[in-house]
Amino acid sequence: MLWSKIFVIEVDLGSYRTATVWWSCRKLLAYIPPIPYNYFTSILSNLCKFISKRATLLSKEEYKGEVAPLFTIVKLLQALYAEPSRVDLSYYVRKFIYRELLSNFEWKVLSTVDSIPPGKVTTYGVLAKVLKTSPRIVARILARNPWPLVIPCHRVVMSSGFVGGYLGSRDLWWMKAELLRKEGVEVIDGRVVEEYILRDLGTNRIS
């Protein structure tokens, strides 16, 4: 595949920053939710490296004539961050994601995560059992999730209940905890209360 145009729309939010990475065919390749400015550059760089491995050609170009509609999607993603239980926004944004960016197994992992309902979490171990792989592989794939919030990787925690890292950074565990609290999950000292943890996804998967 030849991707002749890949571009980034960045938005400053004071000490926070957010960005979307787009393919010129109006497909969302990656998204960074509002994060502290000091983490932004490294996470954006890692996402772009991840995307470039899937592309024959990667060139960053000025986005001409398309900023307005895609900037609207940026605003929707910001609203989704503010209210992560607003599933209608997630479904709307989901139409724009370019799922072919991932391998079949990577997409299977993320689509299984997509079945976890708001107000609940599951563990890397439970996902690994469902997907017949190891928790480490699941964690590695989720750390590279190009579409956080849209595909709710923040709903996967460690077996101990500790929320674990977010966006590939252990330092951002508090953001993950914040998102879970907004969805009604009780988190105390960085750990999810047991009653909110799904230890079996058998009846919660979306086929």
Summary of the structure (lengths in Angstrom):
residues: 207
radius of gyration: 16.6
end to end distance: 28.9
largest distance: 49.7
contacts: 621
relative contact order: 0.14
helix: 43%
strand: 21%
